[in-house]
Structures are given as structure tokens and as C-alpha cells.
Amino acid sequence: MSRAAISADPAKAFGRYEASRRNEIWIGDVLIGPFVPQPRKPGSKRAKLFVLVDDYSRLLVGARWMEEENTRPPGGPARGRLPAGSTRDLLF
């Protein structure tokens, strides 16, 4: 793709999600943190921060520190922390 083609329509993003309204798309991500307990010793595990972000507003919908990356139902990091009526159409 040429620079002229990209600059012809500056409002269009390539390779990103773009929700047209809030709660349309939520995106999940994981940050691998430090070993807990600190300092590291036998039995210490890495802390992992699971986050849900609303693609339109960039609002952090929910987050939870956990020690294991395992399968959780959708919305696991946000369970019990969402305002009434907060539902998404799509979760990545």
C-alpha cells in the first residue's frame, strides 16, 4: 500500500478493531507480572493481570489478578464489577 493511498483517507485505520459505539466490542488481554510472593522462592508463581477493554471508549471494563492462565467464562475478569446494563456484542 502506498503512502498516497493511506493518506487519501486518514480516518480509516488498518489492522485494528474499530467499534462504532460503546459495548460493541470488548478486547481481552493478559499482562504477565512479577513472582508472588516476592522475593522469588520455591512455590512462587507469576501474577497475571487479565483485563477487558471496551474498544470504542477504551474504558477498562474489568480486570482481575490471577495466578493461572486457564479457561474462564466470557467476562470472568469483570464478573461482579460491571454497571447494570453493561453487555457486549463481541468479545476478543
ZIVEN-V120616 format. One record per residue. N is the residue number from 1. RES is the residue in one letter. PHI is phi in whole degrees, 0 to 359 (none if undefined). Layout:
n=N res=RES phi=PHI
n=N res=RES phi=PHI
This chain:
n=1 res=M phi=none
n=2 res=S phi=274
n=3 res=R phi=298
n=4 res=A phi=296
n=5 res=A phi=292
n=6 res=I phi=290
n=7 res=S phi=283
n=8 res=A phi=294
n=9 res=D phi=229
n=10 res=P phi=293
n=11 res=A phi=282
n=12 res=K phi=268
n=13 res=A phi=258
n=14 res=F phi=246
n=15 res=G phi=78
n=16 res=R phi=232
n=17 res=Y phi=281
n=18 res=E phi=219
n=19 res=A phi=281
n=20 res=S phi=267
n=21 res=R phi=204
n=22 res=R phi=290
n=23 res=N phi=64
n=24 res=E phi=280
n=25 res=I phi=227
n=26 res=W phi=248
n=27 res=I phi=241
n=28 res=G phi=260
n=29 res=D phi=211
n=30 res=V phi=230
n=31 res=L phi=248
n=32 res=I phi=274
n=33 res=G phi=256
n=34 res=P phi=283
n=35 res=F phi=285
n=36 res=V phi=233
n=37 res=P phi=288
n=38 res=Q phi=250
n=39 res=P phi=288
n=40 res=R phi=299
n=41 res=K phi=213
n=42 res=P phi=304
n=43 res=G phi=95
n=44 res=S phi=292
n=45 res=K phi=234
n=46 res=R phi=286
n=47 res=A phi=281
n=48 res=K phi=232
n=49 res=L phi=260
n=50 res=F phi=263
n=51 res=V phi=229
n=52 res=L phi=247
n=53 res=V phi=238
n=54 res=D phi=284
n=55 res=D phi=294
n=56 res=Y phi=284
n=57 res=S phi=265
n=58 res=R phi=64
n=59 res=L phi=290
n=60 res=L phi=281
n=61 res=V phi=288
n=62 res=G phi=193
n=63 res=A phi=206
n=64 res=R phi=206
n=65 res=W phi=278
n=66 res=M phi=219
n=67 res=E phi=255
n=68 res=E phi=232
n=69 res=E phi=265
n=70 res=N phi=227
n=71 res=T phi=288
n=72 res=R phi=233
n=73 res=P phi=295
n=74 res=P phi=307
n=75 res=G phi=87
n=76 res=G phi=310
n=77 res=P phi=295
n=78 res=A phi=256
n=79 res=R phi=305
n=80 res=G phi=78
n=81 res=R phi=237
n=82 res=L phi=265
n=83 res=P phi=294
n=84 res=A phi=302
n=85 res=G phi=86
n=86 res=S phi=277
n=87 res=T phi=227
n=88 res=R phi=245
n=89 res=D phi=271
n=90 res=L phi=215
n=91 res=L phi=230
n=92 res=F phi=251
